[in-house]
Every structure is written in structure tokens, then in C-alpha cells.
Amino acid sequence: MQLEVEQKYPVADHAVLREQLVSLGCVFHAPIEQADLYFAHPTRNFKQTDEALRLRRCVTGGGGEETYITYKGPKLDATTKTRREIELPIAGGTGYAQYRELLEVLGFQAVMEVRKSRTPGTLAWEGANIEVALDDVAGLRMFIELEILSSAAGLEAAKQRLASLAASLGLSQSERRGYLDLLFAQRPGIPQK
């Protein structure tokens, strides 16, 4: 089982972080726009089980589109957002409307869409590749996400790598809540499912 180990930090400005990361050897890719539509399960409360199901649309600067369906399992520790993630591309980037319809026919309900501009990058750090994302989230603020994929056996080493990189960048006060939870926290009248 592959685990996604992630740490996210709120930041005031991406420019300084980007310079620091480039000096460490980070290679940034073209910015993308992401729209993540989250769904509520028909028979269990994902808020209580700490799970998520989303449809993601990504639009690249060149106008290309990619679509994914993603399941995120419950967080496995108290310091990072380590969880099982199953992400499947939807062939050719098409099919978003059909997958949404399929989920809704099966009883899933669309809850909220999270929109963000993301500048992704990759950094070799302490013998592993770290995925970096500079995110500007609509309705929130700017964040940096550091992510590494790991097996259960390599989990502690993965967490240490992320902590080491965060310390090197001067990052503190990680945020364990996802963007969806942060948006819900700003809109207390919206029911969470």
C-alpha cells in the first residue's frame, strides 16, 4: 500500500520560497488551475471517518485538461497528513460530467468545489523526490505543500525528510486540515458531510 505523506504550511508570499527552493535544486513546472469537487457518501459521514472523495479537473497553461477521481483515506498520524490515496486518471481528461453523474446516481452528493492555482515542482532531497506545490486557494490564502509517497515501512524516514526540508525553508505551524475543511471553517452555516 502506497501512502501519501504531506505537510502544508500557510505562507504570505510564494516568491521568496520559490527562490529558496530553486537554490536547493527544485525544478518548477508550468502553473495549472485545479477545481476539486468533493462528494458526500450516501451512507457514511466522511467528516466523521476522515475520508474524502473528489473529482479533479486540471487545466494547464496550454489549455490541456486532465481529470482524476481520488479517494483519500483517514489520516494515520498526528503530525502530518499521511493517508492512503487512490487516484485514477479519467481517460483523455474527458468524462468529468459523466463521472459526476455516475456518482450522483449512486447516491453521492456534491458538497463543495475547491479552486486553486498551483505551481508544481520536484525537489531531490535526502535521497528522495519531494513534490512541491505553491498553491493560491480561492477564498483562503497562499500555501506550500510538501509531499512524498512512501510505503508503510519507509513512513518515518519520509516524515523526517519533510520535516528537514520544512526546517530548511523556515516553515513552521503546519496545517493538517485540507482546503475543504479550511473553507468549511470560514463558512460555519454550510452543513458538512
N, CA, C and O of each residue as an XYZ file, in Angstrom:
772
protein
N       0.839     -1.178      0.000
C       0.000      0.000      0.000
C       0.884      1.242      0.000
O       1.788      1.375      0.825
N       0.616      2.139     -0.925
C       1.342      3.398     -1.033
C       0.641      4.455     -0.181
O      -0.584      4.577     -0.202
N       1.436      5.213      0.564
C       0.905      6.272      1.416
C       1.362      7.627      0.885
O       2.489      7.781      0.414
N       0.473      8.592      0.971
C       0.803      9.971      0.657
C       1.144     10.655      1.976
O       0.307     10.727      2.875
N       2.373     11.156      2.092
C       2.811     11.863      3.294
C       2.934     13.330      2.904
O       3.708     13.682      2.014
N       2.168     14.178      3.573
C       2.082     15.572      3.154
C       2.153     16.504      4.353
O       1.625     16.207      5.425
N       2.808     17.627      4.152
C       2.763     18.725      5.107
C       2.456     19.991      4.323
O       2.997     20.234      3.244
N       1.564     20.790      4.906
C       1.121     22.018      4.254
C       1.337     23.168      5.226
O       1.131     23.028      6.431
N       1.761     24.319      4.680
C       2.040     25.489      5.504
C       1.427     26.726      4.857
O       1.560     26.923      3.649
N       0.753     27.564      5.652
C       0.309     28.846      5.107
C       1.517     29.761      4.926
O       2.431     29.752      5.751
N       1.527     30.538      3.866
C       2.637     31.448      3.597
C       2.084     32.799      3.151
O       0.976     32.891      2.622
N       2.872     33.832      3.373
C       2.461     35.182      2.984
C       2.769     35.458      1.513
O       2.043     36.196      0.847
N       3.867     34.853      1.005
C       4.305     35.161     -0.353
C       5.076     33.970     -0.910
O       5.944     33.412     -0.240
N       4.754     33.593     -2.125
C       5.440     32.462     -2.748
C       6.810     32.825     -3.317
O       7.661     31.948     -3.468
N       7.041     34.093     -3.635
C       8.254     34.480     -4.362
C       9.521     34.098     -3.596
O      10.446     33.534     -4.181
N       9.575     34.392     -2.314
C      10.774     34.092     -1.523
C      10.976     32.586     -1.430
O      12.093     32.095     -1.592
N       9.899     31.852     -1.169
C      10.002     30.389     -1.089
C      10.457     29.790     -2.407
O      11.272     28.867     -2.433
N       9.931     30.318     -3.490
C      10.318     29.798     -4.802
C      11.820     29.980     -5.023
O      12.490     29.071     -5.514
N      12.349     31.147     -4.664
C      13.789     31.385     -4.797
C      14.590     30.408     -3.938
O      15.593     29.857     -4.392
N      14.148     30.195     -2.702
C      14.836     29.248     -1.823
C      14.821     27.849     -2.437
O      15.845     27.165     -2.461
N      13.672     27.433     -2.927
C      13.539     26.094     -3.484
C      14.393     25.919     -4.741
O      15.033     24.883     -4.915
N      14.404     26.917     -5.609
C      15.236     26.855     -6.823
C      16.704     26.741     -6.437
O      17.459     26.006     -7.073
N      17.115     27.468     -5.393
C      18.519     27.385     -4.973
C      18.862     25.998     -4.429
O      20.028     25.602     -4.434
N      17.848     25.255     -3.957
C      18.062     23.885     -3.483
C      17.975     22.853     -4.615
O      18.207     21.664     -4.399
N      17.639     23.322     -5.820
C      17.568     22.420     -6.968
C      16.163     22.052     -7.397
O      15.994     21.170     -8.239
N      15.154     22.698     -6.846
C      13.771     22.402     -7.235
C      13.531     22.821     -8.679
O      13.933     23.907     -9.097
N      12.880     21.959     -9.425
C      12.503     22.255    -10.805
C      10.996     22.477    -10.814
O      10.219     21.573    -10.508
N      10.597     23.696    -11.169
C       9.175     24.016    -11.225
C       8.626     23.760    -12.614
O       9.335     23.874    -13.614
N       7.352     23.413    -12.656
C       6.646     23.137    -13.903
C       5.648     24.264    -14.150
O       5.468     25.140    -13.305
N       5.011     24.236    -15.295
C       4.044     25.273    -15.642
C       2.889     25.286    -14.641
O       2.444     24.231    -14.190
N       2.411     26.464    -14.299
C       1.271     26.554    -13.381
C       0.026     25.890    -13.981
O      -0.149     25.834    -15.198
N      -0.822     25.394    -13.093
C      -2.074     24.770    -13.508
C      -3.212     25.314    -12.644
O      -2.995     25.800    -11.533
N      -4.402     25.223    -13.171
C      -5.611     25.580    -12.423
C      -6.304     24.271    -12.069
O      -6.500     23.413    -12.930
N      -6.671     24.122    -10.811
C      -7.356     22.908    -10.359
C      -8.704     23.261     -9.759
O      -8.840     24.240     -9.024
N      -9.694     22.447    -10.085
C     -11.019     22.551     -9.476
C     -11.349     21.172     -8.925
O     -11.498     20.209     -9.677
N     -11.464     21.089     -7.596
C     -11.724     19.823     -6.911
C     -13.149     19.827     -6.385
O     -13.493     20.632     -5.520
N     -13.975     18.935     -6.902
C     -15.358     18.810     -6.448
C     -15.434     17.635     -5.485
O     -15.182     16.493     -5.869
N     -15.784     17.917     -4.225
C     -15.851     16.899     -3.173
C     -17.273     16.376     -3.036
O     -18.248     17.099     -3.238
N     -17.362     15.094     -2.687
C     -18.656     14.417     -2.578
C     -18.869     13.850     -1.186
O     -17.924     13.433     -0.516
N     -20.133     13.840     -0.762
C     -20.550     13.180      0.470
C     -21.023     11.775      0.120
O     -21.692     11.572     -0.893
N     -20.675     10.813      0.958
C     -21.065      9.410      0.782
C     -22.542      9.250      1.135
O     -23.029      9.939      2.032
N     -23.266      8.360      0.457
C     -24.696      8.219      0.750
C     -25.012      7.578      2.106
O     -26.105      7.787      2.632
N     -24.085      6.802      2.687
C     -24.435      6.093      3.926
C     -23.469      6.311      5.083
O     -23.727      5.832      6.188
N     -22.372      7.014      4.864
C     -21.485      7.299      5.995
C     -20.987      8.734      5.898
O     -20.929      9.313      4.813
N     -20.637      9.285      7.020
C     -20.235     10.677      7.112
C     -18.713     10.770      6.960
O     -17.965     10.401      7.865
N     -18.269     11.267      5.801
C     -16.841     11.385      5.545
C     -16.159     12.326      6.535
O     -14.969     12.172      6.808
N     -16.887     13.288      7.070
C     -16.300     14.184      8.075
C     -15.931     13.368      9.314
O     -14.865     13.573      9.896
N     -16.804     12.445      9.718
C     -16.531     11.622     10.900
C     -15.467     10.564     10.638
O     -14.664     10.265     11.521
N     -15.452      9.996      9.442
C     -14.487      8.935      9.129
C     -13.157      9.483      8.603
O     -12.209      8.725      8.398
N     -13.090     10.813      8.384
C     -11.879     11.478      7.910
C     -11.454     10.955      6.537
O     -10.273     10.717      6.287
N     -12.429     10.781      5.660
C     -12.177     10.331      4.290
C     -12.626     11.424      3.324
O     -13.293     12.381      3.718
N     -12.255     11.270      2.068
C     -12.686     12.219      1.048
C     -12.764     11.514     -0.302
O     -12.006     10.589     -0.592
N     -13.705     11.984     -1.114
C     -13.831     11.539     -2.499
C     -13.998     12.794     -3.338
O     -14.860     13.630     -3.063
N     -13.160     12.919     -4.369
C     -13.234     14.124     -5.187
C     -13.058     13.804     -6.664
O     -12.467     12.792     -7.040
N     -13.585     14.691     -7.481
C     -13.298     14.748     -8.907
C     -12.441     15.992     -9.117
O     -12.802     17.080     -8.668
N     -11.319     15.835     -9.790
C     -10.403     16.960    -10.016
C     -10.273     17.228    -11.502
O     -10.025     16.325    -12.301
N     -10.446     18.503    -11.853
C     -10.156     18.969    -13.209
C      -8.927     19.852    -13.147
O      -8.870     20.780    -12.341
N      -7.938     19.574    -13.994
C      -6.718     20.378    -14.081
C      -6.640     20.970    -15.482
O      -6.777     20.262    -16.480
N      -6.420     22.273    -15.536
C      -6.233     22.939    -16.821
C      -4.831     23.525    -16.821
O      -4.475     24.318    -15.948
N      -4.039     23.124    -17.813
C      -2.664     23.600    -17.921
C      -2.634     24.939    -18.648
O      -3.619     25.351    -19.261
N      -1.492     25.606    -18.570
C      -1.325     26.892    -19.245
C      -1.562     26.803    -20.736
O      -1.990     27.778    -21.354
N      -1.290     25.644    -21.329
C      -1.506     25.456    -22.760
C      -2.938     25.109    -23.107
O      -3.256     24.902    -24.279
N      -3.817     25.040    -22.105
C      -5.223     24.742    -22.370
C      -5.572     23.269    -22.302
O      -6.737     22.906    -22.463
N      -4.573     22.399    -22.064
C      -4.869     20.978    -21.926
C      -5.625     20.709    -20.638
O      -5.483     21.441    -19.659
N      -6.428     19.658    -20.645
C      -7.212     19.331    -19.456
C      -6.967     17.880    -19.044
O      -6.893     16.982    -19.882
N      -6.842     17.677    -17.728
C      -6.720     16.339    -17.152
C      -7.797     16.206    -16.083
O      -8.132     17.175    -15.401
N      -8.333     14.999    -15.944
C      -9.375     14.746    -14.950
C      -9.000     13.506    -14.158
O      -8.512     12.522    -14.715
N      -9.238     13.562    -12.836
C      -8.914     12.453    -11.934
C     -10.067     12.243    -10.960
O     -10.792     13.176    -10.615
N     -10.215     11.006    -10.530
C     -11.078     10.707     -9.405
C     -10.162     10.193     -8.297
O      -9.285      9.363     -8.536
N     -10.378     10.699     -7.077
C      -9.450     10.417     -5.979
C     -10.201     10.065     -4.708
O     -11.153     10.742     -4.319
N      -9.751      8.985     -4.064
C     -10.214      8.626     -2.722
C      -9.055      8.896     -1.774
O      -7.916      8.521     -2.054
N      -9.348      9.553     -0.639
C      -8.348      9.778      0.413
C      -8.858      9.132      1.686
O      -9.961      9.423      2.148
N      -8.036      8.242      2.252
C      -8.394      7.567      3.489
C      -8.128      8.437      4.699
O      -7.633      9.556      4.568
N      -8.459      7.920      5.896
C      -8.243      8.687      7.123
C      -6.763      8.967      7.368
O      -5.898      8.186      6.972
N      -6.484     10.097      8.030
C      -5.106     10.429      8.398
C      -4.590      9.392      9.385
O      -5.335      8.912     10.240
N      -3.300      9.045      9.263
C      -2.725      7.964     10.047
C      -1.834      8.422     11.195
O      -1.433      7.602     12.020
N      -1.512      9.726     11.267
C      -0.694     10.191     12.389
C      -1.096     11.615     12.762
O      -1.908     12.245     12.084
N      -0.517     12.103     13.837
C      -0.925     13.396     14.384
C      -0.059     14.564     13.919
O      -0.358     15.711     14.250
N       1.005     14.303     13.161
C       1.892     15.400     12.782
C       1.848     15.741     11.300
O       2.122     16.882     10.926
N       1.512     14.784     10.452
C       1.449     15.037      9.014
C       0.072     14.625      8.505
O      -0.750     14.090      9.248
N      -0.155     14.884      7.233
C      -1.374     14.401      6.595
C      -1.029     13.107      5.848
O      -1.111     13.051      4.621
N      -0.647     12.085      6.588
C      -0.311     10.803      5.991
C      -1.592      9.997      5.855
O      -2.326      9.790      6.822
N      -1.840      9.553      4.646
C      -3.061      8.785      4.408
C      -2.921      7.974      3.128
O      -2.094      8.263      2.264
N      -3.747      6.966      3.043
C      -3.813      6.205      1.796
C      -4.544      7.061      0.767
O      -5.565      7.682      1.064
N      -4.003      7.081     -0.445
C      -4.644      7.820     -1.526
C      -4.705      6.922     -2.747
O      -3.717      6.301     -3.136
N      -5.877      6.869     -3.338
C      -6.057      6.153     -4.596
C      -6.531      7.189     -5.610
O      -7.640      7.714     -5.510
N      -5.672      7.474     -6.590
C      -6.019      8.469     -7.605
C      -5.959      7.818     -8.973
O      -4.951      7.217     -9.344
N      -7.038      7.942     -9.715
C      -7.131      7.333    -11.032
C      -7.395      8.394    -12.088
O      -8.316      9.198    -11.946
N      -6.592      8.402    -13.146
C      -6.874      9.346    -14.226
C      -8.104      8.889    -14.998
O      -8.352      7.694    -15.159
N      -8.855      9.853    -15.464
C     -10.008      9.555    -16.311
C      -9.534      9.755    -17.742
O      -9.055     10.831    -18.098
N      -9.667      8.731    -18.552
C      -9.069      8.664    -19.885
C      -9.249      9.943    -20.686
O     -10.354     10.455    -20.864
N      -8.109     10.436    -21.162
C      -8.115     11.573    -22.077
C      -8.533     12.881    -21.444
O      -8.702     13.875    -22.150
N      -8.705     12.911    -20.120
C      -9.110     14.146    -19.469
C     -10.573     14.484    -19.671
O     -11.044     15.541    -19.250
N     -11.282     13.582    -20.316
C     -12.707     13.835    -20.532
C     -13.508     12.997    -19.538
O     -12.941     12.205    -18.785
N     -14.781     13.170    -19.541
C     -15.617     12.323    -18.707
C     -15.987     12.915    -17.366
O     -16.666     12.263    -16.572
N     -15.552     14.150    -17.090
C     -15.860     14.770    -15.795
C     -17.366     14.759    -15.535
O     -17.813     14.316    -14.477
N     -18.136     15.241    -16.489
C     -19.599     15.318    -16.307
C     -20.204     13.925    -16.150
O     -21.119     13.735    -15.348
N     -19.702     12.953    -16.905
C     -20.231     11.598    -16.799
C     -19.908     10.965    -15.455
O     -20.752     10.281    -14.877
N     -18.690     11.183    -14.948
C     -18.331     10.634    -13.630
C     -19.140     11.307    -12.525
O     -19.564     10.651    -11.574
N     -19.349     12.598    -12.651
C     -20.179     13.293    -11.658
C     -21.589     12.713    -11.672
O     -22.166     12.435    -10.620
N     -22.133     12.535    -12.860
C     -23.478     11.958    -12.971
C     -23.526     10.554    -12.381
O     -24.477     10.215    -11.676
N     -22.512      9.731    -12.659
C     -22.450      8.377    -12.120
C     -22.450      8.398    -10.592
O     -23.205      7.662     -9.958
N     -21.607      9.236    -10.010
C     -21.548      9.327     -8.552
C     -22.884      9.776     -7.968
O     -23.324      9.244     -6.950
N     -23.523     10.739     -8.596
C     -24.797     11.238     -8.086
C     -25.914     10.199     -8.234
O     -26.780     10.098     -7.366
N     -25.900      9.433     -9.319
C     -26.878      8.353     -9.484
C     -26.698      7.302     -8.393
O     -27.673      6.695     -7.948
N     -25.460      7.085     -7.962
C     -25.167      6.117     -6.903
C     -25.449      6.668     -5.498
O     -25.272      5.958     -4.509
N     -25.882      7.921     -5.410
C     -26.255      8.487     -4.116
C     -25.249      9.436     -3.505
O     -25.508     10.000     -2.442
N     -24.098      9.631     -4.149
C     -23.138     10.610     -3.649
C     -23.665     12.008     -3.952
O     -24.310     12.223     -4.978
N     -23.392     12.954     -3.064
C     -23.834     14.328     -3.260
C     -22.629     15.249     -3.344
O     -21.716     15.172     -2.522
N     -22.635     16.131     -4.358
C     -21.583     17.147     -4.445
C     -21.727     18.083     -3.255
O     -22.825     18.552     -2.953
N     -20.601     18.356     -2.572
C     -20.622     19.162     -1.355
C     -20.076     20.562     -1.610
O     -20.738     21.556     -1.312
N     -18.870     20.638     -2.160
C     -18.231     21.931     -2.394
C     -17.100     21.755     -3.393
O     -16.482     20.694     -3.481
N     -16.847     22.812     -4.138
C     -15.720     22.820     -5.060
C     -14.626     23.721     -4.494
O     -14.890     24.837     -4.047
N     -13.404     23.219     -4.521
C     -12.231     23.977     -4.084
C     -11.436     24.315     -5.342
O     -11.055     23.429     -6.107
N     -11.192     25.615     -5.547
C     -10.433     26.070     -6.720
C      -9.097     26.646     -6.280
O      -8.998     27.369     -5.289
N      -8.073     26.300     -7.051
C      -6.753     26.843     -6.725
C      -5.883     26.945     -7.961
O      -6.050     26.209     -8.933
N      -4.947     27.884     -7.892
C      -3.857     27.972     -8.864
C      -2.674     27.293     -8.201
O      -2.324     27.608     -7.064
N      -2.066     26.368     -8.910
C      -0.966     25.574     -8.346
C       0.247     25.657     -9.263
O       0.142     25.506    -10.481
N       1.404     25.900     -8.647
C       2.672     25.798     -9.366
C       3.402     24.597     -8.784
O       3.939     24.672     -7.679
N       3.425     23.489     -9.521
C       4.064     22.274     -9.006
C       5.561     22.258     -9.297
O       6.040     22.883    -10.243
N       6.275     21.531     -8.462
C       7.702     21.358     -8.660
C       8.169     20.049     -8.052
O       7.435     19.394     -7.312
N       9.409     19.675     -8.376
C      10.007     18.455     -7.844
C      11.398     18.796     -7.326
O      12.171     19.502     -7.973
N      11.695     18.267     -6.128
C      12.980     18.531     -5.500
C      13.570     17.230     -4.980
O      12.918     16.501     -4.233
N      14.806     16.940     -5.375
C      15.522     15.796     -4.798
C      16.039     16.240     -3.436
O      16.779     17.218     -3.334
N      15.643     15.512     -2.386
C      16.008     15.907     -1.021
C      16.296     14.661     -0.200
O      15.433     13.797     -0.042
N      17.483     14.575      0.309
C      17.895     13.465      1.169
C      17.568     12.099      0.545
O      17.049     11.201      1.208
N      17.886     11.976     -0.733
C      17.729     10.695     -1.417
C      16.338     10.360     -1.906
O      16.091      9.227     -2.320
N      15.420     11.316     -1.871
C      14.051     11.050     -2.338
C      13.534     12.263     -3.107
O      14.028     13.378     -2.939
N      12.543     12.031     -3.943
C      11.896     13.126     -4.664
C      10.726     13.648     -3.850
O       9.834     12.895     -3.460
N      10.746     14.948     -3.602
C       9.669     15.621     -2.880
C       8.872     16.417     -3.905
O       9.434     17.183     -4.687
N       7.559     16.227     -3.891
C       6.676     17.027     -4.737
C       6.364     18.304     -3.964
O       5.968     18.255     -2.799
N       6.544     19.434     -4.616
C       6.301     20.747     -4.023
C       5.143     21.378     -4.778
O       5.061     21.257     -6.001
N       4.246     22.049     -4.063
C       3.158     22.766     -4.716
C       2.992     24.117     -4.045
O       2.782     24.203     -2.835
N       3.088     25.169     -4.843
C       2.788     26.514     -4.376
C       1.339     26.786     -4.769
O       1.026     26.938     -5.949
N       0.463     26.845     -3.774
C      -0.981     26.943     -4.012
C      -1.525     28.303     -3.602
O      -1.180     28.834     -2.547
N      -2.380     28.856     -4.453
C      -3.161     30.050     -4.128
C      -4.614     29.605     -4.205
O      -5.156     29.414     -5.294
N      -5.242     29.440     -3.043
C      -6.567     28.823     -2.947
C      -7.641     29.905     -2.878
O      -7.596     30.782     -2.015
N      -8.599     29.839     -3.787
C      -9.695     30.810     -3.809
C     -10.446     30.772     -2.484
O     -10.863     29.712     -2.018
N     -10.611     31.951     -1.887
C     -11.331     32.062     -0.629
C     -10.483     31.819      0.594
O     -10.965     31.968      1.716
N      -9.225     31.446      0.404
C      -8.323     31.213      1.535
C      -7.121     32.134      1.384
O      -7.251     33.358      1.410
N      -5.969     31.534      1.228
C      -4.728     32.294      1.094
C      -3.715     31.431      0.364
O      -4.083     30.444     -0.272
N      -2.451     31.793      0.449
C      -1.403     31.015     -0.201
C      -0.854     29.964      0.759
O      -0.779     30.173      1.970
N      -0.472     28.826      0.176
C       0.097     27.713      0.935
C       1.231     27.109      0.130
O       1.345     27.314     -1.078
N       2.066     26.358      0.837
C       3.021     25.463      0.187
C       2.727     24.072      0.716
O       2.536     23.874      1.916
N       2.695     23.108     -0.202
C       2.542     21.704      0.176
C       3.823     20.970     -0.184
O       4.387     21.157     -1.262
N       4.266     20.134      0.740
C       5.403     19.244      0.517
C       4.863     17.834      0.624
O       4.202     17.496      1.606
N       5.137     17.006     -0.374
C       4.539     15.668     -0.400
C       5.553     14.645     -0.884
O       6.375     14.911     -1.762
N       5.468     13.474     -0.286
C       6.312     12.353     -0.691
C       5.463     11.094     -0.609
O       4.623     10.965      0.281
N       5.676     10.176     -1.522
C       4.986      8.889     -1.477
C       5.887      7.899     -0.756
O       7.105      7.908     -0.934
N       5.276      7.045      0.062
C       6.060      6.124      0.871
C       5.309      4.822      1.091
O       4.080      4.772      1.043
N       6.070      3.786      1.329
C       5.483      2.538      1.823
C       5.327      2.687      3.328
O       5.877      3.617      3.917
N       4.589      1.789      3.955
C       4.433      1.825      5.415
C       5.797      1.682      6.094
O       6.045      2.310      7.122
N       6.679      0.860      5.525
C       7.997      0.632      6.119
C       8.874      1.888      6.065
O       9.724      2.080      6.934
N       8.682      2.728      5.076
C       9.500      3.932      4.929
C       8.860      5.186      5.489
O       9.357      6.290      5.266
N       7.766      5.030      6.212
C       6.994      6.175      6.667
C       7.787      7.129      7.557
O       7.750      8.339      7.338
N       8.491      6.618      8.541
C       9.228      7.502      9.454
C      10.310      8.282      8.714
O      10.506      9.470      8.970
N      11.011      7.619      7.800
C      12.038      8.313      7.016
C      11.408      9.397      6.144
O      11.978     10.478      5.993
N      10.242      9.120      5.573
C       9.550     10.104      4.739
C       9.150     11.320      5.570
O       9.337     12.457      5.135
N       8.604     11.093      6.752
C       8.212     12.194      7.631
C       9.434     13.024      8.036
O       9.357     14.251      8.106
N      10.551     12.359      8.301
C      11.772     13.084      8.669
C      12.292     13.933      7.509
O      12.777     15.045      7.720
N      12.190     13.412      6.288
C      12.624     14.196      5.124
C      11.793     15.465      4.991
O      12.336     16.547      4.769
N      10.472     15.333      5.126
C       9.608     16.510      5.018
C       9.915     17.515      6.124
O       9.982     18.718      5.869
N      10.100     17.032      7.339
C      10.413     17.925      8.463
C      11.743     18.633      8.227
O      11.876     19.819      8.532
N      12.720     17.921      7.693
C      14.027     18.500      7.413
C      13.920     19.595      6.349
O      14.506     20.667      6.495
N      13.173     19.320      5.286
C      13.008     20.317      4.226
C      12.254     21.530      4.762
O      12.639     22.666      4.484
N      11.196     21.307      5.517
C      10.420     22.422      6.086
C      11.314     23.292      6.963
O      11.259     24.519      6.878
N      12.133     22.670      7.800
C      13.036     23.430      8.671
C      14.031     24.228      7.837
O      14.335     25.378      8.156
N      14.537     23.616      6.768
C      15.488     24.298      5.894
C      14.864     25.532      5.243
O      15.556     26.512      4.971
N      13.555     25.479      4.996
C      12.845     26.596      4.366
C      12.303     27.591      5.392
O      11.722     28.612      5.023
N      12.493     27.295      6.676
C      11.996     28.180      7.724
C      10.493     28.088      7.926
O       9.868     29.032      8.411
N       9.907     26.942      7.552
C       8.459     26.757      7.685
C       8.123     26.175      9.049
O       8.800     25.269      9.535
N       7.086     26.698      9.653
C       6.596     26.154     10.917
C       5.071     26.249     10.913
O       4.486     26.802      9.982
N       4.444     25.726     11.926
C       2.985     25.769     12.041
C       2.296     25.093     10.857
O       1.535     25.725     10.124
N       2.571     23.810     10.681
C       1.928     23.094      9.583
C       0.421     23.040      9.811
O      -0.060     23.070     10.944
N      -0.297     22.960      8.713
C      -1.755     22.896      8.724
C      -2.180     21.503      8.279
O      -1.934     21.113      7.137
N      -2.824     20.742      9.183
C      -3.232     19.373      8.858
C      -4.579     19.309      8.163
O      -4.889     18.316      7.504
N      -5.383     20.352      8.299
C      -6.693     20.334      7.643
C      -6.527     20.522      6.138
O      -5.630     21.229      5.678
N      -7.394     19.887      5.400
C      -7.405     20.065      3.963
C      -8.064     21.383      3.595
O      -8.682     22.034      4.437
N      -7.929     21.772      2.339
C      -8.526     23.024      1.886
C     -10.042     23.010      2.066
O     -10.633     24.036      2.403
N     -10.673     21.867      1.845
C     -12.122     21.768      2.028
C     -12.496     22.103      3.473
O     -13.412     22.892      3.707
N     -11.795     21.509      4.442
C     -12.082     21.782      5.854
C     -11.822     23.244      6.205
O     -12.570     23.834      6.985
N     -10.779     23.828      5.644
C     -10.489     25.236      5.910
C     -11.585     26.139      5.364
O     -11.950     27.130      5.997
N     -12.112     25.799      4.190
C     -13.213     26.583      3.631
C     -14.480     26.413      4.465
O     -15.199     27.384      4.700
N     -14.762     25.187      4.916
C     -15.920     24.975      5.785
C     -15.787     25.774      7.081
O     -16.777     26.306      7.583
N     -14.580     25.862      7.624
C     -14.363     26.601      8.868
C     -14.697     28.082      8.696
O     -15.101     28.742      9.653
N     -14.530     28.605      7.482
C     -14.847     30.009      7.212
C     -16.329     30.221      6.949
O     -16.808     31.355      6.972
N     -17.059     29.138      6.699
C     -18.492     29.221      6.384
C     -19.261     28.288      7.305
O     -19.746     27.246      6.863
N     -19.381     28.645      8.581
C     -19.956     27.728      9.553
C     -21.406     27.326      9.295
O     -21.861     26.330      9.858
N     -22.142     28.054      8.472
C     -23.543     27.715      8.220
C     -23.731     26.597      7.221
O     -24.841     26.084      7.082
N     -22.676     26.201      6.517
C     -22.799     25.156      5.490
C     -22.659     23.792      6.161
O     -21.663     23.547      6.842
N     -23.640     22.896      5.984
C     -23.513     21.566      6.605
C     -22.385     20.762      5.957
O     -22.210     20.778      4.738
N     -21.621     20.054      6.804
C     -20.530     19.211      6.317
C     -21.009     17.763      6.308
O     -21.737     17.328      7.200
N     -20.592     17.037      5.294
C     -20.985     15.632      5.187
C     -19.792     14.777      4.971
O     -19.919     13.558      4.856
